[in-house]
Amino acid sequence: MSTGSLEPARQEASQGRILVVDDDGEMRALLAEVLREAGYDVKEAANGAEALIRLRAESFAAIVLDKNMPGLTGLDLLPGMRVICPETPVVLITAFGDVATYVDAVEKGAFAYLFKPFRMEELLQALRQ
């Protein structure tokens, strides 16, 4: 993957640690790769329970969270994340969403909401904000 378009993001990342939570291993790996190329220190979690364990053990500059996962969904996780790390921005990603879900996510503490498929630059922009 070419990193030419990611250079501004790399300069602004300043090695912030990002937690990527997604049950889809291929999507999680792709997100992690793009974020690493942009200069972020990326940790991964395959499900909600694993994400909560990581959040209790480490601090993160931001969290990229899939909305639809078996067990604890992204929406289920948001209130607990707000208790563990109230200042950490959460970017919720989903292939299935509507206005009501968007409003629910924002009320529960999501900073940004991206619909799949999204351009990786959109994710990087949300993280820079």
C-alpha positions as CSV (number, residue, x, y, z in Angstrom):
1,M,0.0,0.0,0.0
2,S,1.4,3.4,-0.9
3,T,1.9,5.8,2.0
4,G,2.2,8.9,-0.1
5,S,-1.3,10.1,0.6
6,L,-0.9,9.2,4.3
7,E,2.1,11.5,4.9
8,P,0.1,14.4,6.5
9,A,-1.6,11.9,8.8
10,R,1.8,10.4,9.7
11,Q,3.1,13.8,10.7
12,E,0.1,14.6,12.8
13,A,-0.2,11.2,14.5
14,S,2.7,11.7,16.8
15,Q,2.5,8.0,17.7
16,G,-0.9,8.1,19.3
17,R,-2.1,4.7,20.4
18,I,-5.3,3.6,18.7
19,L,-7.5,0.6,19.7
20,V,-9.2,-1.1,16.7
21,V,-12.2,-3.3,17.8
22,D,-13.7,-5.4,15.0
23,D,-14.8,-9.1,14.9
24,D,-14.0,-9.3,11.2
25,G,-10.3,-10.2,11.2
26,E,-9.7,-9.0,7.6
27,M,-11.2,-5.6,8.3
28,R,-9.4,-5.3,11.6
29,A,-6.1,-6.1,10.0
30,L,-6.7,-3.6,7.1
31,L,-7.6,-0.8,9.6
32,A,-4.6,-1.6,11.7
33,E,-2.3,-1.6,8.7
34,V,-3.5,1.8,7.4
35,L,-3.3,3.3,10.9
36,R,0.2,2.0,11.4
37,E,1.3,3.4,8.0
38,A,-0.1,6.7,9.2
39,G,2.2,6.5,12.2
40,Y,-0.2,5.3,14.9
41,D,0.7,2.7,17.5
42,V,-2.2,0.2,17.0
43,K,-3.6,-2.4,19.3
44,E,-6.4,-4.8,18.2
45,A,-9.3,-6.5,19.9
46,A,-11.5,-9.1,18.2
47,N,-14.6,-8.6,20.4
48,G,-16.1,-6.4,23.1
49,A,-14.8,-8.4,26.1
50,E,-11.2,-8.2,24.7
51,A,-11.7,-4.5,24.1
52,L,-12.7,-3.9,27.7
53,I,-9.7,-5.8,29.0
54,R,-7.4,-3.7,26.9
55,L,-9.0,-0.5,27.9
56,R,-8.6,-1.3,31.6
57,A,-4.9,-2.1,31.0
58,E,-3.8,0.6,28.6
59,S,-4.7,4.1,27.6
60,F,-5.5,5.1,24.1
61,A,-5.7,8.3,22.1
62,A,-8.7,7.0,20.2
63,I,-10.8,3.9,19.6
64,V,-12.1,2.6,16.3
65,L,-15.1,0.5,17.1
66,D,-17.3,-1.7,14.9
67,K,-21.0,-1.4,15.7
68,N,-22.1,-4.9,14.7
69,M,-20.3,-7.7,16.6
70,P,-21.5,-10.9,18.2
71,G,-22.0,-10.6,22.0
72,L,-21.2,-7.1,23.1
73,T,-22.0,-4.8,20.1
74,G,-20.3,-1.5,19.6
75,L,-23.4,0.3,21.0
76,D,-23.4,-2.0,24.0
77,L,-19.7,-1.1,24.7
78,L,-20.0,2.7,24.4
79,P,-21.4,3.3,27.9
80,G,-18.7,1.1,29.6
81,M,-16.0,2.8,27.5
82,R,-17.2,6.2,28.7
83,V,-16.8,5.0,32.3
84,I,-13.3,3.5,31.7
85,C,-11.9,6.3,29.5
86,P,-14.4,9.2,29.4
87,E,-12.1,11.5,27.4
88,T,-11.1,9.0,24.7
89,P,-12.8,9.7,21.3
90,V,-14.6,6.7,19.8
91,V,-15.1,6.4,16.0
92,L,-18.0,4.0,15.4
93,I,-17.9,2.2,12.1
94,T,-20.8,0.2,10.6
95,A,-22.1,-1.3,7.4
96,F,-25.7,-1.1,8.7
97,G,-26.9,2.2,10.1
98,D,-29.7,4.7,10.1
99,V,-30.5,8.0,11.7
100,A,-31.9,6.5,14.9
101,T,-28.7,4.4,15.4
102,Y,-26.5,7.4,14.7
103,V,-28.4,9.5,17.3
104,D,-28.1,6.6,19.8
105,A,-24.4,6.2,19.1
106,V,-23.7,9.9,19.6
107,E,-25.8,10.0,22.8
108,K,-23.8,7.1,24.2
109,G,-20.6,8.9,23.5
110,A,-19.4,8.2,19.9
111,F,-17.3,11.0,18.5
112,A,-17.7,10.1,14.9
113,Y,-19.8,7.6,12.9
114,L,-18.6,6.2,9.6
115,F,-20.6,4.0,7.2
116,K,-18.8,1.1,5.4
117,P,-17.5,1.3,2.9
118,F,-15.7,4.4,3.8
119,R,-12.4,5.9,2.4
120,M,-9.5,5.4,4.8
121,E,-8.9,9.1,4.5
122,E,-12.3,9.7,6.2
123,L,-11.2,7.6,9.1
124,L,-7.8,9.4,9.3
125,Q,-9.6,12.7,9.2
126,A,-11.9,11.7,12.1
127,L,-8.9,10.6,14.1
128,R,-7.1,13.9,13.4
129,Q,-10.1,15.8,14.7
